[in-house]
């Protein structure tokens, strides 16, 4: 864990692997979650919830909810760059947002909004984070709150241009 509080967190990089490609010759939707999960590991390590901390404190994190939006395809061999913004946190939960960019061309490929729960491995229930982690999150939160919220944050799924209810048809 370092003391820097980059806003957004901009460290994780990857490459679209050939085994992640589907019949459409682009990154399969399931592997977006895989690579976003790798970005999550990097982010949580930076926060202080790294492997050593989890092992020593017998804690972990569980994902409570995840939303993915797809913007532009990426293909085998494409370099990826991830940024992460801390949206909110409390003593047991972390709400954060990843953006996946094509690292060479710069376009936004996808986003992933997540809510994670800090969990005791002994009880398998939500548990408060250590004071030093909460203090670190507070410093990060202050820096990240100065950033604009991406438009994908808090989205719900549905058809936006749906016509209203239709009157009954046929004889009355």
Secondary structure as UniProt FT lines:
FT   STRAND          13..15
FT   HELIX           18..20
FT   TURN            23..24
FT   HELIX           29..47
FT   HELIX           51..57
FT   STRAND          59..70
FT   TURN            76..77
FT   STRAND          79..89
FT   STRAND          93..102
FT   TURN            103..105
FT   STRAND          108..120
FT   TURN            121..123
FT   HELIX           131..145
FT   TURN            151..154
FT   TURN            160..161
//
